[in-house]
Amino acid sequence: MDFNEYQQLANRTLEGNEHVLTNLSLGLASGTGSVIELIKKYTFQGADLDNEQLEHELGDVLWYLSQVALWANIDFDDVAKQNIAELKKRYPHSSHH
């Protein structure tokens, strides 16, 4: 599955009203907070890193990101490609591209 396909499939679950972008932004912040909370508990409280919960929360963040992009008529594939291009410019000597 590519990012554009994901974006379209994920859109089937978006509840629409005049406040869609605000709802998406709040959901993105909330999902990101959940990821941070899991990492904080792991890093500072000695908890095991719950990979299953982390994967779930990352999926939520991915969903919100994809829908913000779709709302703005931005192909999610293009977001990923642009990010990789920027990373290659920023870190031209990195062996991780």
Legacy VTK file of the C-alpha trace (Angstrom):
# vtk DataFile Version 3.0
C-alpha trace
ASCII
DATASET POLYDATA
POINTS 97 float
0.000 0.000 0.000
1.332 3.450 -0.854
0.638 6.617 1.117
-1.963 7.946 -1.325
-3.922 4.697 -1.123
-3.718 4.835 2.670
-4.924 8.439 2.626
-7.994 7.583 0.560
-8.857 4.456 2.560
-8.435 6.310 5.844
-10.761 9.060 4.644
-13.728 6.688 4.726
-13.803 7.068 8.514
-13.549 10.867 8.668
-16.597 12.503 10.195
-17.226 15.697 8.278
-18.518 19.066 9.415
-17.442 22.684 9.182
-14.772 22.123 11.848
-12.971 19.208 10.211
-9.506 20.792 10.148
-9.742 21.871 13.795
-10.893 18.387 14.780
-8.009 16.832 12.840
-5.473 19.188 14.404
-6.707 18.446 17.913
-6.657 14.718 17.205
-3.112 14.988 15.860
-1.985 16.793 19.015
-3.744 14.255 21.227
-2.273 11.278 19.352
1.180 12.788 19.466
0.750 13.325 23.184
-0.103 9.650 23.608
3.103 8.653 21.794
5.103 11.019 23.997
3.474 9.632 27.142
4.465 6.066 26.258
8.048 7.135 25.593
8.160 9.221 28.784
7.029 6.248 30.879
9.682 4.095 29.222
12.477 6.643 29.517
11.861 8.134 32.953
9.619 5.708 34.860
11.244 2.393 34.016
8.180 1.012 32.247
8.537 -1.507 29.446
7.982 0.047 26.043
4.565 -1.192 24.990
5.212 -1.725 21.270
1.635 -2.796 20.593
0.228 0.383 22.139
2.939 2.478 20.481
2.040 1.000 17.094
-1.623 1.809 17.749
-0.844 5.414 18.705
1.493 5.866 15.715
-1.333 4.619 13.502
-3.641 7.243 14.968
-1.060 9.963 14.288
-0.605 8.658 10.731
-4.378 8.771 10.197
-4.634 12.371 11.368
-1.638 13.442 9.268
-3.094 11.792 6.184
-6.430 13.516 6.639
-4.960 16.979 7.235
-3.058 16.534 3.964
-6.179 15.288 2.161
-8.224 18.218 3.460
-5.595 20.525 1.942
-5.554 18.541 -1.342
-1.986 17.360 -0.727
-1.118 13.829 -1.808
0.323 11.984 1.157
2.856 10.341 -1.160
4.105 13.825 -2.033
4.523 14.629 1.676
6.755 11.571 2.104
8.739 12.276 -1.094
9.280 15.935 -0.174
10.439 14.957 3.309
12.988 12.467 1.936
14.254 15.036 -0.570
14.675 17.572 2.241
16.525 15.050 4.416
18.894 14.254 1.539
19.670 17.970 1.174
20.081 18.487 4.901
22.253 15.396 5.408
24.032 14.859 2.073
26.779 12.666 3.558
24.537 10.382 5.575
24.748 6.715 4.670
21.087 6.207 5.604
19.400 7.314 2.383
LINES 1 98
97 0 1 2 3 4 5 6 7 8 9 10 11 12 13 14 15 16 17 18 19 20 21 22 23 24 25 26 27 28 29 30 31 32 33 34 35 36 37 38 39 40 41 42 43 44 45 46 47 48 49 50 51 52 53 54 55 56 57 58 59 60 61 62 63 64 65 66 67 68 69 70 71 72 73 74 75 76 77 78 79 80 81 82 83 84 85 86 87 88 89 90 91 92 93 94 95 96
